[in-house]
Amino acid sequence: MSLPPFPKARYAPGVEDIGNGCFAYLQPDGGWGFSNSGLVTDGGEALLIDTMFDFPHTRAMLDGFARASDAKIRTLVNTHHNGDHCYGNALVEGAEIIATERAKEQMGHESPAMLAGLMKAAPGMGLTGEYFLHCFGRFDFAGASAKLPDITFTGRHSKTVGNKRVDLIEVGPAHTGGDALAYVEADKTIFTGDILFIEGHPIIWAGPVGNWIEACELIESLDVDTIVPGHGPVTDKAGVMRVRQYLAYIRDEAKKRYESGMGAFEAARSIALDDYANWGDSERIAVNTATLYREFGSTDTPSDPATMFGWMAQIWKDKKA
């Protein structure tokens, strides 16, 4: 099937040669499902970082990388379990798949079939269904199938690509329970998965937020010039700092409201995001505030996806009004 055009964004879709045999595959505008992937090559071998949300988008990514390099993909790293980073795994034939132990565990709980079912049911789900189609309506989950990692790790793990070492660094739980970075020290390059959303609001599915802030600080401490985020354009340490500042800001604003007795949804709707007005998907503040409230000790703030998408849908609707 042919893919729909990408949304308008200030950066171009497709393969970006970031030098020294490293490449990024970018999907503007970096919103829901439009994730990035990376390729590290040396000596005719390649390591792929993440696949796409469905088979058509994964095929487009693999075709793009094949035009940029004829290196054989022998290793596939999934930075975490969200489907927009692993649902295309089955198309990378013959590659050894690596992820953190927690990521593999969570991959078994979110299947493409479940999303396909929700997409089918969405027209009858009111505002939440409308929002769900807004987020995921450009993807084809019907043909996708999850393929789990062959190897898992905790802490750190290294792979060699030709003569080049790629260090895999577990930094979760943060965005999800099993986040990891892929650091190519020799090339001063790092692929961050969803520890970084550039020009889009991060979403804290798991937390604690302190771990996420520490992951940003770790990236800032490394000898890196080129940083490929999970969503959005290629960035540098200034982009990392901006994400870190956002996380600290919403943590502090949510804490004030929690201590005042305000409910989580009301708090989410009251936190000013003017300094991030040009970032996409601001309704994710609903999930972020709910996760922070539970971290602060709330026992009655919901966490189920149906409620979270309902809250985001309402803020999304209000934003459009």
SULDALIN-V294580 format. One record per run of one state. SS is the DSSP state (alpha for helix, beta for strand, coil for the rest). FROM is the first residue (numbers start at 0). TO is the last residue. If there is no record, write none. Layout:
SS	FROM	TO
SS	FROM	TO
//
This chain:
coil	0	12
beta	13	18
coil	19	20
beta	21	25
coil	26	35
beta	36	41
coil	42	43
beta	44	48
coil	49	53
alpha	54	67
coil	68	70
beta	71	76
coil	77	81
alpha	82	84
coil	85	87
alpha	88	90
coil	91	94
beta	95	99
alpha	100	106
coil	107	110
alpha	111	123
coil	124	124
alpha	125	135
coil	136	149
beta	150	152
coil	153	154
beta	155	160
coil	161	162
beta	163	169
coil	170	178
beta	179	183
alpha	184	186
coil	187	187
beta	188	190
coil	191	191
alpha	192	194
coil	195	195
beta	196	196
coil	197	198
beta	199	199
coil	200	207
alpha	208	220
coil	221	224
beta	225	227
coil	228	229
beta	230	230
coil	231	233
beta	234	234
coil	235	235
alpha	236	259
coil	260	262
alpha	263	269
coil	270	272
alpha	273	275
coil	276	278
beta	279	279
coil	280	280
alpha	281	295
coil	296	303
alpha	304	319
coil	320	320
//
